[in-house]
Amino acid sequence: MVADGVSIWLLIPAVAVVYVLLANLGRVRTADARRMIAEGATLLDVRSPEEVKGDGIEGAINVPVQLVGPGIRESLVNPEQPILCFCLSGSRSSTAVGRLKRLGFRAYNVGGVGRMRRLLETS
Protein backbone atom coordinates (compact mmCIF):
# COMPACT_ATOMS: atom_id res chain seq x y z
CA MET A 1 0.00 0.00 0.00
CA VAL A 2 1.03 3.56 -0.70
CA ALA A 3 -0.27 6.65 1.11
CA ASP A 4 -4.00 6.71 1.90
CA GLY A 5 -4.61 3.13 0.82
CA VAL A 6 -3.77 3.58 -2.89
CA SER A 7 -2.28 0.39 -4.19
CA ILE A 8 1.05 0.56 -6.00
CA TRP A 9 -0.56 -1.58 -8.70
CA LEU A 10 -2.87 1.31 -9.55
CA LEU A 11 0.01 3.75 -9.82
CA ILE A 12 2.13 1.72 -12.24
CA PRO A 13 -0.32 1.94 -15.20
CA ALA A 14 -0.88 5.64 -14.49
CA VAL A 15 2.85 6.32 -14.61
CA ALA A 16 3.14 4.33 -17.85
CA VAL A 17 0.36 6.35 -19.48
CA VAL A 18 1.95 9.64 -18.43
CA TYR A 19 5.32 8.47 -19.79
CA VAL A 20 3.83 7.58 -23.19
CA LEU A 21 1.97 10.89 -23.40
CA LEU A 22 5.09 12.88 -22.53
CA ALA A 23 7.26 10.87 -24.94
CA ASN A 24 4.88 11.75 -27.78
CA LEU A 25 4.50 15.37 -26.77
CA GLY A 26 5.81 17.68 -29.45
CA ARG A 27 6.24 15.05 -32.14
CA VAL A 28 5.74 16.31 -35.65
CA ARG A 29 2.68 15.05 -37.49
CA THR A 30 3.39 12.49 -40.22
CA ALA A 31 1.99 14.61 -43.06
CA ASP A 32 4.02 17.63 -41.94
CA ALA A 33 7.22 15.58 -41.64
CA ARG A 34 6.76 14.12 -45.12
CA ARG A 35 6.18 17.58 -46.58
CA MET A 36 9.32 18.93 -44.89
CA ILE A 37 11.39 15.97 -46.11
CA ALA A 38 10.16 16.57 -49.67
CA GLU A 39 11.12 20.24 -49.31
CA GLY A 40 14.68 19.40 -48.19
CA ALA A 41 14.55 19.47 -44.40
CA THR A 42 17.74 18.65 -42.54
CA LEU A 43 17.67 15.19 -40.94
CA LEU A 44 19.51 15.28 -37.62
CA ASP A 45 20.37 12.00 -35.91
CA VAL A 46 21.20 12.80 -32.28
CA ARG A 47 22.31 9.29 -31.31
CA SER A 48 25.92 8.53 -30.40
CA PRO A 49 28.33 7.69 -33.24
CA GLU A 50 28.47 4.11 -31.92
CA GLU A 51 24.69 3.76 -32.25
CA VAL A 52 24.70 5.22 -35.75
CA LYS A 53 27.50 2.98 -37.00
CA GLY A 54 25.88 0.36 -39.20
CA ASP A 55 22.41 1.78 -38.50
CA GLY A 56 22.61 5.28 -39.94
CA ILE A 57 20.21 6.91 -42.34
CA GLU A 58 21.62 8.10 -45.64
CA GLY A 59 21.64 11.87 -45.83
CA ALA A 60 21.25 12.40 -42.09
CA ILE A 61 23.75 14.45 -40.11
CA ASN A 62 24.93 12.84 -36.87
CA VAL A 63 25.42 15.22 -33.95
CA PRO A 64 25.10 13.53 -30.55
CA VAL A 65 22.53 15.26 -28.35
CA GLN A 66 25.14 16.43 -25.86
CA LEU A 67 26.84 18.42 -28.67
CA VAL A 68 23.65 20.14 -29.85
CA GLY A 69 24.27 23.76 -28.98
CA PRO A 70 25.39 27.13 -30.34
CA GLY A 71 28.14 25.62 -32.53
CA ILE A 72 25.77 23.38 -34.47
CA ARG A 73 25.20 25.92 -37.25
CA GLU A 74 28.53 24.85 -38.81
CA SER A 75 27.33 21.23 -39.01
CA LEU A 76 24.17 22.10 -40.92
CA VAL A 77 24.07 22.23 -44.73
CA ASN A 78 21.27 24.80 -44.78
CA PRO A 79 20.49 26.31 -41.36
CA GLU A 80 17.40 28.01 -42.81
CA GLN A 81 15.68 24.69 -43.54
CA PRO A 82 13.57 22.94 -40.88
CA ILE A 83 15.43 20.34 -38.84
CA LEU A 84 13.85 16.94 -38.21
CA CYS A 85 15.50 15.34 -35.18
CA PHE A 86 15.44 11.65 -34.32
CA CYS A 87 17.21 9.19 -32.02
CA LEU A 88 16.43 5.68 -30.83
CA SER A 89 13.14 6.31 -29.02
CA GLY A 90 12.42 10.04 -29.26
CA SER A 91 13.64 11.15 -25.86
CA ARG A 92 17.01 12.60 -26.88
CA SER A 93 15.53 14.10 -30.03
CA SER A 94 13.00 15.91 -27.84
CA THR A 95 15.88 17.39 -25.84
CA ALA A 96 17.68 18.39 -29.04
CA VAL A 97 14.56 20.08 -30.41
CA GLY A 98 14.23 22.16 -27.25
CA ARG A 99 17.85 23.29 -27.51
CA LEU A 100 17.58 24.06 -31.22
CA LYS A 101 14.38 26.07 -30.76
CA ARG A 102 16.05 28.17 -28.05
CA LEU A 103 18.79 28.90 -30.61
CA GLY A 104 16.20 30.09 -33.14
CA PHE A 105 16.02 27.04 -35.42
CA ARG A 106 12.81 25.53 -36.77
CA ALA A 107 13.26 22.08 -35.23
CA TYR A 108 10.82 19.19 -34.93
CA ASN A 109 10.87 15.85 -33.12
CA VAL A 110 10.33 12.85 -35.39
CA GLY A 111 10.88 10.43 -32.53
CA GLY A 112 12.69 7.17 -33.12
CA VAL A 113 14.87 6.07 -36.01
CA GLY A 114 12.25 3.49 -37.00
CA ARG A 115 9.67 6.22 -37.57
CA MET A 116 12.19 8.22 -39.59
CA ARG A 117 12.83 5.19 -41.80
CA ARG A 118 9.09 4.75 -42.40
CA LEU A 119 8.72 8.43 -43.27
CA LEU A 120 11.55 8.18 -45.80
CA GLU A 121 10.15 5.02 -47.38
CA THR A 122 6.87 6.72 -48.16
CA SER A 123 8.17 10.19 -49.07
N, C-alpha and C positions, 0 to 999 in steps of 0.2 A: 504494500500500500504506500501511496505517496500522500502528501498533505491532504487533509479533509476527506479521506476515504477514496480518492481517485486512484484507480488501479493503473499501474505502470503500463499495462497492456492496452489501455485506452490512449495513452500518450504516444506510444510508438507510431501508430498509424497517422496520428495528427502531425507529428514531426516529419514523417515521410511525405505527407501531402504538402506541407509548407516548403520542404526542401525542393520538391519537384516544381512547385509554383515559382519559387525564387530562381531556380536554375533556368527556367524558361522566360523569366522576366527580361524584357529588352531584346529578345531575339527578333531578327528581321523576318518579315513575312516572306514566304516562298516566292510569290509573284514578284515582290520588290527585289529580292536577291537575284532572281533570274534576269530581271530587267537591268540591274546594275552590272551584272556579269557581261551581258550582251553589249553594254555601253562602255566596257573597259575598266571596270572597278579593279582596284588593287586587291589581290588575295594575300592576306597576311596570316601565316601559320605561326602561332606564338608558342608552339611546343619547343622542347629542348632539341638541339641538333641530333642527339642520340635517338630521340623518338622519331624524328623526321627521316633519319637514315633508312632507306629501303621502304619507306612508307610516305614519301613526300608527294605533293601534288604538283604536277608540271605547271610552271608559270607562277607558282606562289612564292612569296618572299618569306624566308624564315628569320624571324627576330624573336628570340625567347622573351616571354612576358616580362621578366625582370629587367630587360634592356629597353623596353618600350618607354620612351621618355623624350625629352626635348631634342636629342640628337637623331631621332628616327627619320627626320626629313631627308637626310642624305641617303637613307636606304630605300626610299620610295622612288619609283620611276616617274610618277606624276602625282605630286602631293595634292593636286587640285581634285583628283578623282576620289570618289567614295572608297572607303577601305572596308573590306569584308574580313573580319577576324574569325579565326577558328582554332581549336586545339583538340584535345582528345574528347572531352565531354561538354565543353562550353563554359566551364568555370573560369579558366585562365583567360579565355577570349573575352569574357565579360569584364574582367579586370582591365584588360588591354583597351577595350572600347572606352571605358571610363577615363583612362589616362589620355587617350587620343582626343576624346571630346574636350577635355580640359585644355588641351593644346590647340584647339581650334579646328581639328580635322572632322570630316564627316565620316564617322566610323560606326559600324554595325556589327552585331554579334550573330554569326551564323550558327554557332554552337560547336558541335563535334565534327571531326574530319569526315565521318561517314555521311553526315548531312551535306557537307560541302561536295563530296564525290557525287552524291545523287543530284545535287543542283547542277553540277557540271555535265553530267550525263544527259540531262534533259534540256540544257540550254542551247 
